[in-house]
Amino acid sequence: MEAQQSGRYMDQMNVVPFVDVMLVLLVIFMVAAPFMTEGLEVDLPQARTVQVLPQDEDTLVVTVRKDGVILLDQYEVGVEELGSHLSRLIQAREKIVYLRADKEVPYGLVVRVMAEAKEAGVNRLGIVAELEPEQR
């Protein structure tokens, strides 16, 4: 109180409100983080050897759900639009495209999506599968 009465400025900053706000934000992010990691619902086919899908910026994931909906990363696109979107996204640099298709998707739709990707100029196309459970 004396500092304010004498007309001088306080030479110390009160960081307690700042720390309180940061702790509240930390708790909010800790609670919300598990909800942000949910993926798209796709029942992938299984294989004996499967590599981990890279999560870098040079990859695009095309997902085909069992109801026939096609998603480019997380955005819904039609089969007719897929080629133009892919060609636009890979023109700057060579990206790897991964195809995640539900095991109940008709083979013809998967082939059509692969043809659209090839027509768009995709040279590196990977297919995503789940690891088979070990049987003994």
C-alpha positions as CSV (number, residue, x, y, z in Angstrom):
1,M,0.0,0.0,0.0
2,E,2.8,2.4,0.7
3,A,4.1,2.1,-2.8
4,Q,0.8,3.3,-4.3
5,Q,0.5,6.1,-1.7
6,S,3.9,7.6,-2.4
7,G,3.3,7.7,-6.2
8,R,6.0,5.2,-7.0
9,Y,5.4,2.1,-9.2
10,M,5.7,-1.4,-7.9
11,D,9.0,-2.9,-9.1
12,Q,7.7,-6.5,-8.8
13,M,5.1,-8.3,-10.9
14,N,2.4,-10.4,-9.3
15,V,2.5,-13.8,-11.1
16,V,0.0,-15.6,-9.0
17,P,-3.0,-14.9,-11.3
18,F,-0.9,-15.9,-14.3
19,V,0.0,-19.2,-12.7
20,D,-3.7,-19.8,-11.8
21,V,-4.8,-19.3,-15.4
22,M,-2.0,-21.5,-16.7
23,L,-3.0,-24.3,-14.3
24,V,-6.6,-24.1,-15.4
25,L,-5.6,-24.3,-19.0
26,L,-3.3,-27.3,-18.3
27,V,-6.2,-29.2,-16.7
28,I,-8.5,-28.4,-19.6
29,F,-6.0,-29.7,-22.1
30,M,-5.3,-32.8,-20.0
31,V,-9.0,-33.6,-19.9
32,A,-9.6,-32.8,-23.6
33,A,-6.6,-34.5,-25.1
34,P,-7.9,-38.1,-25.0
35,F,-11.0,-37.0,-27.0
36,M,-8.9,-35.5,-29.8
37,T,-7.1,-38.7,-30.6
38,E,-10.1,-40.6,-31.9
39,G,-9.7,-41.8,-35.4
40,L,-12.1,-42.7,-38.2
41,E,-14.1,-45.9,-37.7
42,V,-12.7,-48.4,-40.2
43,D,-12.4,-52.1,-39.7
44,L,-9.1,-52.8,-41.5
45,P,-8.2,-56.1,-43.0
46,Q,-5.5,-58.1,-41.2
47,A,-2.1,-59.2,-42.3
48,R,0.9,-61.0,-40.8
49,T,3.5,-58.2,-41.4
50,V,2.4,-54.6,-40.9
51,Q,4.6,-51.5,-40.5
52,V,3.6,-48.5,-38.5
53,L,1.9,-45.8,-40.4
54,P,4.1,-42.7,-40.4
55,Q,2.5,-39.5,-39.1
56,D,4.6,-36.8,-40.9
57,E,3.6,-34.0,-43.1
58,D,4.6,-35.8,-46.3
59,T,1.7,-38.3,-46.0
60,L,-1.9,-38.2,-47.0
61,V,-4.4,-40.9,-45.9
62,V,-7.4,-41.8,-48.1
63,T,-10.0,-43.7,-46.0
64,V,-12.9,-45.7,-47.5
65,R,-15.5,-46.5,-44.9
66,K,-17.8,-49.5,-45.3
67,D,-20.8,-47.3,-46.2
68,G,-18.8,-46.1,-49.2
69,V,-17.9,-42.6,-47.9
70,I,-14.4,-41.5,-49.0
71,L,-12.3,-39.3,-46.7
72,L,-9.1,-37.5,-47.6
73,D,-7.4,-37.2,-44.3
74,Q,-10.5,-36.1,-42.3
75,Y,-12.5,-34.4,-45.1
76,E,-15.2,-36.1,-47.0
77,V,-14.8,-36.1,-50.8
78,G,-16.5,-37.9,-53.7
79,V,-14.8,-40.4,-55.9
80,E,-15.1,-37.9,-58.8
81,E,-13.4,-35.1,-56.8
82,L,-10.7,-37.3,-55.3
83,G,-8.3,-37.1,-58.2
84,S,-8.4,-33.3,-58.4
85,H,-7.9,-32.9,-54.7
86,L,-5.0,-35.3,-54.7
87,S,-3.3,-33.7,-57.7
88,R,-3.6,-30.3,-56.0
89,L,-2.1,-31.6,-52.7
90,I,0.8,-33.5,-54.2
91,Q,1.9,-31.0,-56.9
92,A,4.2,-29.0,-54.5
93,R,6.2,-32.1,-53.3
94,E,6.1,-35.8,-53.6
95,K,3.8,-37.1,-50.9
96,I,3.1,-40.7,-50.0
97,V,-0.6,-41.6,-50.1
98,Y,-1.9,-44.4,-47.8
99,L,-5.2,-46.1,-48.5
100,R,-7.3,-47.3,-45.5
101,A,-10.3,-49.3,-46.7
102,D,-12.7,-51.2,-44.5
103,K,-12.6,-54.9,-45.1
104,E,-16.3,-54.9,-46.1
105,V,-15.8,-52.3,-48.9
106,P,-16.4,-53.8,-52.3
107,Y,-13.2,-54.5,-54.2
108,G,-14.4,-52.4,-57.2
109,L,-14.6,-49.2,-55.1
110,V,-11.1,-49.8,-53.7
111,V,-9.8,-50.3,-57.3
112,R,-11.6,-47.1,-58.4
113,V,-10.0,-45.1,-55.6
114,M,-6.6,-46.5,-56.5
115,A,-7.2,-45.6,-60.2
116,E,-8.2,-42.0,-59.2
117,A,-5.0,-41.7,-57.2
118,K,-2.8,-43.0,-60.0
119,E,-4.5,-40.7,-62.5
120,A,-3.8,-37.8,-60.1
121,G,-0.1,-38.5,-60.3
122,V,0.4,-40.4,-57.1
123,N,3.5,-42.6,-57.6
124,R,3.8,-43.9,-54.0
125,L,0.6,-45.6,-52.7
126,G,0.6,-47.7,-49.6
127,I,-2.2,-49.9,-48.3
128,V,-2.9,-49.9,-44.6
129,A,-3.8,-53.1,-42.7
130,E,-3.9,-54.3,-39.1
131,L,-1.6,-56.9,-37.6
132,E,-3.1,-60.4,-37.3
133,P,-3.4,-61.7,-33.7
134,E,-0.8,-64.3,-33.0
135,Q,-2.3,-67.9,-33.2
136,R,-0.5,-70.7,-31.3
